Amino acid sequence: MDVNLAAAVQLGSIVDHHWKFKTEEQARKISVEGFDFIIFAEADKALVRSNLAQSLYIAAGNTKVIKQYVRCITVIARHDYPELWPDLLG
């Protein structure tokens, strides 16, 4: 596994497991007891959202990496579009 793919897989796992958490109270309600959740700062989430499209462009030709980024976009859009990611389709 190359480094780019490993990083994309790790990002995908983090997004899958932690993106949905907005506050500590909400995370405690919806997570399994003993699960160590992460609550990302909105500035960090905004940085990820703004860089995903560029990352797809950079990964051109590496379909395995592209699939991981598309997975991230899908999960993030499910939670953030349109309120927090209004320019996703624009």
KAUR-V213097 format. One record per residue. RES is the residue in three letters. SS is DSSP state (a for helix, b for strand, c for the rest). PSI is psi in degrees with one decimal (none if undefined). NEAR is the number of other ideal C-beta (glycine too) atoms within 10 Angstrom. Layout:
((RES,SS,PSI,NEAR) (RES,SS,PSI,NEAR))
This chain:
((MET,c,128.9,7) (ASP,c,165.4,10) (VAL,a,-40.2,7) (ASN,a,-42.7,15) (LEU,a,-42.0,15) (ALA,a,-42.7,12) (ALA,a,-40.8,13) (ALA,a,-39.5,22) (VAL,a,-43.3,16) (GLN,a,-44.8,11) (LEU,a,-44.2,17) (GLY,a,-41.6,18) (SER,a,-43.4,13) (ILE,a,-45.2,14) (VAL,a,-45.6,23) (ASP,a,-43.6,13) (HIS,a,-26.6,15) (HIS,a,-15.3,16) (TRP,c,-32.1,18) (LYS,c,-17.1,16) (PHE,c,124.2,17) (LYS,c,-41.5,14) (THR,c,163.2,9) (GLU,a,-40.6,10) (GLU,a,-46.9,7) (GLN,a,-40.0,13) (ALA,a,-41.7,16) (ARG,a,-34.1,12) (LYS,a,-37.8,8) (ILE,a,-6.7,11) (SER,c,160.9,15) (VAL,c,140.3,6) (GLU,c,133.2,5) (GLY,c,-9.1,5) (PHE,c,126.1,11) (ASP,c,97.3,7) (PHE,c,159.7,15) (ILE,c,132.8,10) (ILE,c,113.2,13) (PHE,c,142.8,16) (ALA,c,145.9,8) (GLU,a,-33.8,10) (ALA,a,-38.5,7) (ASP,a,-41.3,10) (LYS,a,-42.5,18) (ALA,a,-39.1,14) (LEU,a,-43.1,12) (VAL,a,-48.6,18) (ARG,a,-43.1,19) (SER,a,-21.9,11) (ASN,a,-8.7,12) (LEU,a,-42.9,19) (ALA,a,-42.2,13) (GLN,a,-37.4,9) (SER,a,-37.3,19) (LEU,a,-42.7,15) (TYR,a,-44.7,9) (ILE,a,-34.9,13) (ALA,c,2.9,18) (ALA,c,129.5,9) (GLY,c,-18.4,7) (ASN,c,88.9,15) (THR,a,-31.2,9) (LYS,a,-41.1,13) (VAL,a,-42.5,21) (ILE,a,-42.0,16) (LYS,a,-37.6,15) (GLN,a,-41.6,24) (TYR,a,-38.7,22) (VAL,a,-39.5,13) (ARG,a,-44.7,17) (CYS,a,-46.7,23) (ILE,a,-41.6,20) (THR,a,-48.4,12) (VAL,a,-45.9,16) (ILE,a,-42.7,20) (ALA,a,-38.5,16) (ARG,a,-35.5,10) (HIS,a,-30.1,15) (ASP,a,-20.0,17) (TYR,c,137.2,15) (PRO,c,-11.9,10) (GLU,c,-50.8,7) (LEU,c,-7.9,14) (TRP,c,59.8,18) (PRO,c,-24.0,10) (ASP,c,14.5,10) (LEU,c,-44.5,15) (LEU,c,0.8,8) (GLY,c,none,4))
